Amino acid sequence: MSDRIDELLAALRREYVADGPARLAELRKDLAAFLAGEPDAIASLTSRFHRLAGSGGSYGFEEISVISQEVEQWLRRENAVAPSKELKTRLSSAVERLSAAFDTAALELDNPHDLPQHGDFGWRARVVGPSGPAQRQVEQYLSQAGYIVSSDPGTGEPARVPLSERPDLLVLMADPNGPDPYANATAWSAAGPARPRAMLLIDAGGLADPVRAVSAGIDAVLSPDRVSAELPRYAKTLARIGAPPSRVLLAIHSESLAAELTRTLEPANLQVAHYTEMTTVHEALLREPPDVVIGQLTPGLDGLALTRLMRQDARFALLPVIILATEDSIGARIEAIKAGADHLLIHPVEGPLLTHLIVSRAERGRRLREMVHRDGLTGLLNHATLMAELEHTLEYSRRHGETFGFIMADVVHFKRINDQYGHLVGDQVLLHLARLLQQTVRASDLIGRYGGEEFGLVLRRTDRAGAGILAGKLRHALVAEPALIGEAKQLPIRISMGVACYPADGLTASALALQADQALYRAKRGGRDRVEYARDNPTRT
């Protein structure tokens, strides 16, 4: 009888630790809301820490209980209206201490990440797309996986969702007549700490662009016939280990080696696809880019040759590549480095080492590829990605008979700000402007840093009048909210803008950019904040 009780208690302790990632995710969301000044966040945080203080002790995890009780006491003593900076710092540190305590407990219990989580600390999912049977089915799968599910039949704008309700998993339902899912994903990718841990695109029309999906921050694309099988597994894996399942492409001639690797990797929730010829590997890379490629040093399918080809293609230049070799030598390692491989492993390789290496490389590579498309200072799209998105929007609008606008904006007298206050203040001004742009535009609108103090905005489904209205909103927002520098000193910011619209002002991306740039030049010429439009009846190229 005593043995049976011990077994039940051990099972309950394993389940409690398995819930750790979800509990910590909820704490971090409440903390983000608290730091953003949401009035109800401190009460929610106090309640969560109170529950952890009691449950941690009940299940025999003293460190979790002590940390939580300490934080609960801080919160109950603190002024909820005006919390101190010290409390904010201590809270952030306490959440990380709790994370370490859960990790320690998991290691003591042999890291039981394969257990289900409970609804009390369920993760949040948000489904963006048109109402209908497909959306309801997706919501059902997510609910069964233990998620708290909300739906959005509109544009899915992140600014409309309170920080404490931000989703861990965002599911975008592609609709040919609805908002651009890539634009939505881009807006959520720029949401800072509120960014979902994973974003999925369900492509009903079979027209998804895998490479563009990666640049927008989408982690995986599912066709409707794969939703029932893959969405529940994806959601459960995300809730257990905090990272979306990674896709591994085996470019290996040997069927037996591929089968061995598949048996090793699939239990770790890695999606494995095997190809034996160079042509099919290349087709697979274009169709659904993986997170990691594993190649082999064999004449039938030379992994080094494949790596060289990938490194010559900008779309795959940052994709992690692991090469397997049967013999270790300095020469082989040098050749792998010269080809651009990330690792050369000697087969046979220990399963846990290979698995952890792939998971780590996949997660880092995914975020690195996303960062490549964004400006390092503002987090907005960089120039190259902005212009690529302008091209995509033009092609989309041409196919669907839509109009759209392109605005170029420039900070008035930005050089004077740098000269008078220094470049650090100049950076603060650009960050302030970037934040206001994100708050003012719609989720379907794309914002990029064109260069220096110039920004570009792609406004979907907008004509000249609509672009003018948005330009007016931006100017008013800057007047209402000047930048703060130094000791709360206010620094007014003004911008000039040039507007061009498709198809009236140009039929190509370069023509639209030229028209907007010329209009911006006319707006700046007077040295004041104003809006200029492309000349009537311009030469369209």
DRENTI-392786 format. One record per residue (C-alpha): residue in one letter; x, y, z. Coordinates in steps of 0.25 Angstrom, whole numbers, plus 5000, padded with zeros to 4 digits. Each point is the difference from the previous one (the first is absolute). Example, Ala and Ser with C-alpha at 12.3 -4.5 7.8 and 13.67 -1.06 7.14 Angstrom:
// DRENTI-392786
{baza "a",{5049,4982,5031}}
{baza "s",{5006,5014,4998}}
END
This chain:
// DRENTI-392786
{baza "m",{5000,5000,5000}}
{baza "s",{5011,5009,5004}}
{baza "d",{5007,4998,4986}}
{baza "r",{4988,5003,4993}}
{baza "i",{4998,5013,5007}}
{baza "d",{5015,5003,4997}}
{baza "e",{4997,4997,4985}}
{baza "l",{4988,5009,5000}}
{baza "l",{5007,5012,5006}}
{baza "a",{5012,4998,4991}}
{baza "a",{4991,5001,4988}}
{baza "l",{4993,5012,5006}}
{baza "r",{5014,5007,5002}}
{baza "r",{5003,4997,4985}}
{baza "e",{4987,5006,4995}}
{baza "y",{5003,5012,5008}}
{baza "v",{5014,5002,4995}}
{baza "a",{4995,4997,4986}}
{baza "d",{4990,5012,5001}}
{baza "g",{5012,5009,5003}}
{baza "p",{5002,5006,4986}}
{baza "a",{4985,5004,5000}}
{baza "r",{5000,5006,5014}}
{baza "l",{5012,5008,4997}}
{baza "a",{4994,5005,4986}}
{baza "e",{4988,5005,5008}}
{baza "l",{5009,5007,5010}}
{baza "r",{5008,5007,4989}}
{baza "k",{4988,5005,4993}}
{baza "d",{4994,5006,5013}}
{baza "l",{5014,5006,5002}}
{baza "a",{5000,5006,4986}}
{baza "a",{4986,5006,5003}}
{baza "f",{5005,5005,5013}}
{baza "l",{5012,5007,4994}}
{baza "a",{4991,5006,4990}}
{baza "g",{4992,5006,5010}}
{baza "e",{4987,4992,4999}}
{baza "p",{4992,5002,5013}}
{baza "d",{4995,4986,5002}}
{baza "a",{5014,4993,4998}}
{baza "i",{5005,5002,5015}}
{baza "a",{4988,4992,5005}}
{baza "s",{5001,4989,4990}}
{baza "l",{5015,4999,5004}}
{baza "t",{4997,4999,5015}}
{baza "s",{4990,4989,4997}}
{baza "r",{5009,4992,4992}}
{baza "f",{5012,5001,5010}}
{baza "h",{4991,4997,5011}}
{baza "r",{4995,4987,4993}}
{baza "l",{5015,4996,4997}}
{baza "a",{5004,5003,5015}}
{baza "g",{4990,4990,5005}}
{baza "s",{5001,4989,4989}}
{baza "g",{5015,5000,4999}}
{baza "g",{5000,4997,5015}}
{baza "s",{4989,4990,4999}}
{baza "y",{5008,4992,4989}}
{baza "g",{5013,5000,5007}}
{baza "f",{5007,5011,4992}}
{baza "e",{5004,5009,5011}}
{baza "e",{5008,5010,4992}}
{baza "i",{4988,5003,4991}}
{baza "s",{4992,5003,5012}}
{baza "v",{5010,5009,5007}}
{baza "i",{5002,5008,4987}}
{baza "s",{4985,5002,4998}}
{baza "q",{4997,5003,5014}}
{baza "e",{5011,5011,5000}}
{baza "v",{4995,5006,4988}}
{baza "e",{4985,5000,5005}}
{baza "q",{5004,5007,5012}}
{baza "w",{5007,5011,4991}}
{baza "l",{4988,5002,4992}}
{baza "r",{4991,5001,5012}}
{baza "r",{5009,5011,5006}}
{baza "e",{5001,5007,4987}}
{baza "n",{4992,5012,4996}}
{baza "a",{4993,4995,4988}}
{baza "v",{4997,5013,4994}}
{baza "a",{5015,5005,4999}}
{baza "p",{5009,4987,5001}}
{baza "s",{5014,5003,5002}}
{baza "k",{5011,4997,4990}}
{baza "e",{5007,4991,5011}}
{baza "l",{4987,4992,5000}}
{baza "k",{5000,4998,4985}}
{baza "t",{5014,4996,5000}}
{baza "r",{4998,4990,5011}}
{baza "l",{4988,4994,4994}}
{baza "s",{5008,4998,4987}}
{baza "s",{5011,4993,5008}}
{baza "a",{4990,4992,5008}}
{baza "v",{4993,4994,4987}}
{baza "e",{5014,4995,4995}}
{baza "r",{5003,4994,5014}}
{baza "l",{4987,4993,4999}}
{baza "s",{5004,4995,4986}}
{baza "a",{5013,4995,5005}}
{baza "a",{4993,4993,5012}}
{baza "f",{4990,4993,4991}}
{baza "d",{5012,4995,4991}}
{baza "t",{5007,4995,5012}}
{baza "a",{4988,4992,5004}}
{baza "a",{4998,4995,4986}}
{baza "l",{5014,4995,5001}}
{baza "e",{4998,4993,5013}}
{baza "l",{4988,4993,4994}}
{baza "d",{5007,4996,4987}}
{baza "n",{4995,5012,4992}}
{baza "p",{4986,4995,4998}}
{baza "h",{4996,5009,4989}}
{baza "d",{4991,4989,4993}}
{baza "l",{4988,5002,5010}}
{baza "p",{4988,5008,4997}}
{baza "q",{4997,5014,5006}}
{baza "h",{4988,5004,5007}}
{baza "g",{4989,5010,4996}}
{baza "d",{5003,5008,5013}}
{baza "f",{5012,5006,4994}}
{baza "g",{4996,4998,4985}}
{baza "w",{5007,5007,4989}}
{baza "r",{4993,5010,4991}}
{baza "a",{4997,4998,4986}}
{baza "r",{4994,5010,4990}}
{baza "v",{4994,4997,4987}}
{baza "v",{4999,5011,4989}}
{baza "g",{4992,4998,4988}}
{baza "p",{4985,4999,4995}}
{baza "s",{4990,4994,5008}}
{baza "g",{4995,4986,4995}}
{baza "p",{5002,4985,5002}}
{baza "a",{5015,5001,4997}}
{baza "q",{5002,5010,5011}}
{baza "r",{4991,4992,5010}}
{baza "q",{5007,4987,4997}}
{baza "v",{5014,5007,5003}}
{baza "e",{4995,5006,5013}}
{baza "q",{4995,4986,5004}}
{baza "y",{5013,4993,4998}}
{baza "l",{5007,5011,5008}}
{baza "s",{4990,4999,5011}}
{baza "q",{5002,4985,5001}}
{baza "a",{5015,5003,5001}}
{baza "g",{4998,5008,5013}}
{baza "y",{5000,5014,4994}}
{baza "i",{4992,5012,5004}}
{baza "v",{4995,5004,4986}}
{baza "s",{4995,5013,4994}}
{baza "s",{4996,5004,4986}}
{baza "d",{5001,5012,4992}}
{baza "p",{4992,5001,4987}}
{baza "g",{5007,5013,4996}}
{baza "t",{5014,5005,4997}}
{baza "g",{5006,4994,5013}}
{baza "e",{5007,5013,5004}}
{baza "p",{5009,4997,5012}}
{baza "a",{4998,5014,5006}}
{baza "r",{4985,4996,5003}}
{baza "v",{5004,4989,5009}}
{baza "p",{5004,5003,5015}}
{baza "l",{5014,4995,5003}}
{baza "s",{4994,4991,5011}}
{baza "e",{4992,4993,4989}}
{baza "r",{5011,4999,4989}}
{baza "p",{5000,4986,4994}}
{baza "d",{5011,4990,5001}}
{baza "l",{4995,4994,4987}}
{baza "l",{4995,5008,4988}}
{baza "v",{4993,4993,4989}}
{baza "l",{4997,5008,4987}}
{baza "m",{4990,4994,4991}}
{baza "a",{5003,5005,4986}}
{baza "d",{4988,5006,4992}}
{baza "p",{5002,5004,4986}}
{baza "n",{4990,5011,5003}}
{baza "g",{5005,5004,5014}}
{baza "p",{5012,5007,5006}}
{baza "d",{5014,4996,4995}}
{baza "p",{5004,4989,5011}}
{baza "y",{5015,5004,4997}}
{baza "a",{4997,5014,5004}}
{baza "n",{4993,4996,5013}}
{baza "a",{5012,4991,5003}}
{baza "t",{5009,5011,4998}}
{baza "a",{4993,5009,5009}}
{baza "w",{4999,4989,5011}}
{baza "s",{5015,4998,4998}}
{baza "a",{5003,5014,5003}}
{baza "a",{4992,5000,5013}}
{baza "g",{5012,4998,5009}}
{baza "p",{4998,4992,5013}}
{baza "a",{4986,4998,4996}}
{baza "r",{5004,4992,4987}}
{baza "p",{4993,4986,5000}}
{baza "r",{5009,4989,5003}}
{baza "a",{4996,4994,4987}}
{baza "m",{4992,5004,4987}}
{baza "l",{4993,4990,4991}}
{baza "l",{4994,5003,4986}}
{baza "i",{4989,4991,4995}}
{baza "d",{5000,5001,4985}}
{baza "a",{4987,4996,4994}}
{baza "g",{5003,5005,4986}}
{baza "g",{5013,4993,4999}}
{baza "l",{5007,5013,4996}}
{baza "a",{5009,5002,5012}}
{baza "d",{5014,5006,4997}}
{baza "p",{5009,4992,5010}}
{baza "v",{5012,5009,4999}}
{baza "r",{4991,5013,5002}}
{baza "a",{4994,4992,5012}}
{baza "v",{5014,4999,5007}}
{baza "s",{5002,5015,4998}}
{baza "a",{4987,5003,5006}}
{baza "g",{5003,4992,5012}}
{baza "i",{4990,4988,4997}}
{baza "d",{5006,4988,5006}}
{baza "a",{4992,4989,4992}}
{baza "v",{4990,5000,4989}}
{baza "l",{4989,4989,5000}}
{baza "s",{4991,4996,4989}}
{baza "p",{4985,4997,5004}}
{baza "d",{5002,4985,4998}}
{baza "r",{5011,5000,5010}}
{baza "v",{4994,5008,5011}}
{baza "s",{4993,4989,5007}}
{baza "a",{5013,4992,5001}}
{baza "e",{5010,5010,5003}}
{baza "l",{4994,5012,5007}}
{baza "p",{4997,4993,5013}}
{baza "r",{5014,4994,5000}}
{baza "y",{5006,5014,4997}}
{baza "a",{4992,5006,5011}}
{baza "k",{5003,4990,5011}}
{baza "t",{5014,5000,4997}}
{baza "l",{5001,5015,5001}}
{baza "a",{4993,4999,5013}}
{baza "r",{5010,4990,5005}}
{baza "i",{5013,5005,4996}}
{baza "g",{4997,5014,4996}}
{baza "a",{5005,4999,4985}}
{baza "p",{4993,4996,4988}}
{baza "p",{5003,4987,4993}}
{baza "s",{5012,5001,4991}}
{baza "r",{5001,4995,4986}}
{baza "v",{5012,4992,4997}}
{baza "l",{5004,4997,4985}}
{baza "l",{5009,4987,4998}}
{baza "a",{5008,5002,4987}}
{baza "i",{5005,4986,5002}}
{baza "h",{5003,4989,4989}}
{baza "s",{5000,4988,5010}}
{baza "e",{4986,4995,5003}}
{baza "s",{5004,4993,5012}}
{baza "l",{5007,5012,5006}}
{baza "a",{4988,5009,4998}}
{baza "a",{4991,4990,5007}}
{baza "e",{5010,4999,5012}}
{baza "l",{5000,5015,5001}}
{baza "t",{4985,5001,4998}}
{baza "r",{4998,4990,5012}}
{baza "t",{5009,5009,5008}}
{baza "l",{4994,5013,4997}}
{baza "e",{4985,4998,4999}}
{baza "p",{4998,4997,5015}}
{baza "a",{5005,5014,5003}}
{baza "n",{4988,5006,4992}}
{baza "l",{5009,5003,4988}}
{baza "q",{4994,4999,4986}}
{baza "v",{5009,4992,4991}}
{baza "a",{5000,5000,4985}}
{baza "h",{5009,4991,4992}}
{baza "y",{5005,5003,4986}}
{baza "t",{5011,4992,4992}}
{baza "e",{5002,5008,4988}}
{baza "m",{5005,5014,4998}}
{baza "t",{4989,5005,4991}}
{baza "t",{4989,4995,5010}}
{baza "v",{5008,5007,5011}}
{baza "h",{5000,5013,4993}}
{baza "e",{4985,4999,4997}}
{baza "a",{4997,4997,5015}}
{baza "l",{5009,5012,5004}}
{baza "l",{4991,5009,4991}}
{baza "r",{4987,4994,5004}}
{baza "e",{5001,4999,5015}}
{baza "p",{5013,5006,5006}}
{baza "p",{5005,4991,5011}}
{baza "d",{5006,5005,5013}}
{baza "v",{5013,4991,4999}}
{baza "v",{5006,4992,4989}}
{baza "i",{5008,4987,5003}}
{baza "g",{5009,4996,4988}}
{baza "q",{5010,4989,4998}}
{baza "l",{5014,4999,4994}}
{baza "t",{4996,4990,4989}}
{baza "p",{5002,5000,4985}}
{baza "g",{4985,4997,4998}}
{baza "l",{4996,5013,5007}}
{baza "d",{5012,5009,5004}}
{baza "g",{4996,5008,5012}}
{baza "l",{5011,5010,4998}}
{baza "a",{4996,5002,4986}}
{baza "l",{4986,5002,5005}}
{baza "t",{5005,5010,5010}}
{baza "r",{5007,5008,4990}}
{baza "l",{4988,5002,4991}}
{baza "m",{4991,5004,5012}}
{baza "r",{5010,5010,5005}}
{baza "q",{5000,5007,4986}}
{baza "d",{4985,5002,5001}}
{baza "a",{4996,5011,5009}}
{baza "r",{4987,4993,5005}}
{baza "f",{5008,4988,5006}}
{baza "a",{5013,5007,5004}}
{baza "l",{4997,5000,5015}}
{baza "l",{4993,4986,5000}}
{baza "p",{5008,4991,5010}}
{baza "v",{5007,4988,4993}}
{baza "i",{5006,4988,5007}}
{baza "i",{5009,4991,4993}}
{baza "l",{5002,4985,5004}}
{baza "a",{5013,4993,4997}}
{baza "t",{5005,4986,5003}}
{baza "e",{5015,5005,5003}}
{baza "d",{5005,5011,5007}}
{baza "s",{5012,5008,4994}}
{baza "i",{5005,5015,5000}}
{baza "g",{4998,5000,4985}}
{baza "a",{4985,4996,5001}}
{baza "r",{4997,5010,5010}}
{baza "i",{5007,5011,4992}}
{baza "e",{4992,4996,4987}}
{baza "a",{4987,5001,5009}}
{baza "i",{5004,5014,5005}}
{baza "k",{5004,5005,4986}}
{baza "a",{4986,4995,4994}}
{baza "g",{4993,5007,5011}}
{baza "a",{4995,4989,5009}}
{baza "d",{4997,5003,5014}}
{baza "h",{5004,4986,5006}}
{baza "l",{5008,4988,4996}}
{baza "l",{4996,4988,5008}}
{baza "i",{5006,4986,5000}}
{baza "h",{4990,4989,4998}}
{baza "p",{4996,4992,5008}}
{baza "v",{4996,5012,5009}}
{baza "e",{4993,4999,5013}}
{baza "g",{4985,5002,4999}}
{baza "p",{4998,5011,5011}}
{baza "l",{5012,5008,4995}}
{baza "l",{4994,5000,4986}}
{baza "t",{4986,5003,5005}}
{baza "h",{5004,5012,5009}}
{baza "l",{5009,5005,4989}}
{baza "i",{4989,5001,4990}}
{baza "v",{4990,5006,5009}}
{baza "s",{5010,5011,5004}}
{baza "r",{5004,5003,4986}}
{baza "a",{4986,5000,4995}}
{baza "e",{4995,5010,5010}}
{baza "r",{5012,5009,4999}}
{baza "g",{4999,4999,4985}}
{baza "r",{4986,5003,4999}}
{baza "r",{5001,5013,5008}}
{baza "l",{5013,5004,4993}}
{baza "r",{4993,4999,4987}}
{baza "e",{4989,5009,5005}}
{baza "m",{5010,5010,5006}}
{baza "v",{5007,5001,4986}}
{baza "h",{4987,5006,4995}}
{baza "r",{4999,5011,5010}}
{baza "d",{5007,5013,5004}}
{baza "g",{5009,4998,5011}}
{baza "l",{4996,5013,5007}}
{baza "t",{4985,5001,4998}}
{baza "g",{4996,4986,4998}}
{baza "l",{4992,5004,4988}}
{baza "l",{5003,4994,4986}}
{baza "n",{5013,5003,4994}}
{baza "h",{5001,5007,4987}}
{baza "a",{5002,4987,4991}}
{baza "t",{4988,4993,5007}}
{baza "l",{4992,5013,4999}}
{baza "m",{5002,5000,4985}}
{baza "a",{4998,4985,4998}}
{baza "e",{4986,5002,5008}}
{baza "l",{4997,5012,4991}}
{baza "e",{5002,4990,4988}}
{baza "h",{4991,4989,5006}}
{baza "t",{4989,5010,5003}}
{baza "l",{5000,5006,4986}}
{baza "e",{4999,4986,4994}}
{baza "y",{4989,4996,5010}}
{baza "s",{4992,5013,4997}}
{baza "r",{5002,4998,4985}}
{baza "r",{4994,4986,5001}}
{baza "h",{4988,5004,5009}}
{baza "g",{4998,5013,4993}}
{baza "e",{5003,5008,5013}}
{baza "t",{5006,5014,5003}}
{baza "f",{5011,5003,5010}}
{baza "g",{5008,5011,5005}}
{baza "f",{5015,5002,5002}}
{baza "i",{5004,5011,5010}}
{baza "m",{5014,5005,5002}}
{baza "a",{5003,5008,5013}}
{baza "d",{5012,5008,5004}}
{baza "v",{5003,5007,5014}}
{baza "v",{5000,5015,4998}}
{baza "h",{5014,5006,5004}}
{baza "f",{5005,4987,5005}}
{baza "k",{5014,5004,4998}}
{baza "r",{4998,5012,5009}}
{baza "i",{4995,4990,5011}}
{baza "n",{5013,4992,4999}}
{baza "d",{5009,5012,5000}}
{baza "q",{4993,5007,5012}}
{baza "y",{4997,4988,5008}}
{baza "g",{5009,4989,4995}}
{baza "h",{4998,4987,4993}}
{baza "l",{4995,4992,5011}}
{baza "v",{4988,5010,5001}}
{baza "g",{4998,4999,4985}}
{baza "d",{4999,4985,5002}}
{baza "q",{4989,5002,5011}}
{baza "v",{4993,5009,4990}}
{baza "l",{5000,4989,4990}}
{baza "l",{4995,4990,5010}}
{baza "h",{4989,5009,5004}}
{baza "l",{4995,5002,4986}}
{baza "a",{5001,4985,4997}}
{baza "r",{4991,4997,5012}}
{baza "l",{4990,5011,4996}}
{baza "l",{4999,4995,4986}}
{baza "q",{4998,4986,5005}}
{baza "q",{4988,5005,5009}}
{baza "t",{4994,5008,4989}}
{baza "v",{5000,4991,4988}}
{baza "r",{4991,4988,4998}}
{baza "a",{5005,4985,5001}}
{baza "s",{5000,4999,4985}}
{baza "d",{5009,5012,4998}}
{baza "l",{5015,4997,4999}}
{baza "i",{5010,5010,5006}}
{baza "g",{5015,5000,4997}}
{baza "r",{5012,5009,5002}}
{baza "y",{5003,5004,4986}}
{baza "g",{5014,5006,5005}}
{baza "g",{5005,5010,5010}}
{baza "e",{4988,5008,5005}}
{baza "e",{4991,4996,4988}}
{baza "f",{4989,4990,5002}}
{baza "g",{4991,4993,4990}}
{baza "l",{4986,4995,5002}}
{baza "v",{4992,4990,4991}}
{baza "l",{4985,5002,5002}}
{baza "r",{4992,4989,4995}}
{baza "r",{4986,5002,4994}}
{baza "t",{5001,5015,5000}}
{baza "d",{4998,5012,4990}}
{baza "r",{5006,5014,5000}}
{baza "a",{4989,5005,5010}}
{baza "g",{5003,4988,5010}}
{baza "a",{5015,5003,4999}}
{baza "g",{4997,5014,5003}}
{baza "i",{4992,4997,5012}}
{baza "l",{5011,4991,5006}}
{baza "a",{5010,5011,4997}}
{baza "g",{4992,5010,5008}}
{baza "k",{4998,4990,5012}}
{baza "l",{5015,4998,5000}}
{baza "r",{5003,5015,5001}}
{baza "h",{4990,5002,5011}}
{baza "a",{5005,4988,5008}}
{baza "l",{5014,5007,5000}}
{baza "v",{4994,5013,5004}}
{baza "a",{4993,4993,5012}}
{baza "e",{5012,4992,5004}}
{baza "p",{5013,5006,4999}}
{baza "a",{5013,4992,5002}}
{baza "l",{5006,5000,5014}}
{baza "i",{5015,5002,5002}}
{baza "g",{5009,5002,5012}}
{baza "e",{4992,5003,5013}}
{baza "a",{4986,5000,4994}}
{baza "k",{5003,5011,4990}}
{baza "q",{4990,5001,4989}}
{baza "l",{5006,5001,4986}}
{baza "p",{4989,5002,4989}}
{baza "i",{5002,4992,4987}}
{baza "r",{4994,5004,4986}}
{baza "i",{5000,4991,4988}}
{baza "s",{4999,5003,4985}}
{baza "m",{4993,4990,4991}}
{baza "g",{4999,4996,4986}}
{baza "v",{4988,4992,4995}}
{baza "a",{4999,4991,4987}}
{baza "c",{4989,4990,4997}}
{baza "y",{4998,4988,4991}}
{baza "p",{4996,5000,4989}}
{baza "a",{4998,5015,4998}}
{baza "d",{5014,5004,5003}}
{baza "g",{5008,4988,4995}}
{baza "l",{4999,4986,4995}}
{baza "t",{5013,4995,5006}}
{baza "a",{5006,5000,5014}}
{baza "s",{5012,5009,4995}}
{baza "a",{4990,5010,4993}}
{baza "l",{4992,5001,5013}}
{baza "a",{5013,5002,5009}}
{baza "l",{5005,5010,4990}}
{baza "q",{4986,5008,5000}}
{baza "a",{5000,4999,5016}}
{baza "d",{5014,5005,5001}}
{baza "q",{4998,5012,4990}}
{baza "a",{4987,5004,5008}}
{baza "l",{5008,4999,5013}}
{baza "y",{5011,5009,4994}}
{baza "r",{4990,5010,4997}}
{baza "a",{4994,4999,5014}}
{baza "k",{5014,5002,5006}}
{baza "r",{5004,5011,4992}}
{baza "g",{4992,5010,5008}}
{baza "g",{5007,4995,5013}}
{baza "r",{4986,4997,5006}}
{baza "d",{4992,4988,5004}}
{baza "r",{4990,4998,4988}}
{baza "v",{4994,4990,4991}}
{baza "e",{5002,5000,4985}}
{baza "y",{4994,4990,4990}}
{baza "a",{5006,4995,4987}}
{baza "r",{4997,5009,4988}}
{baza "d",{4987,4999,4993}}
{baza "n",{5001,4991,4988}}
{baza "p",{5015,4996,5002}}
{baza "t",{5007,4992,4989}}
{baza "r",{4997,4985,5005}}
{baza "t",{5011,4990,4997}}
END
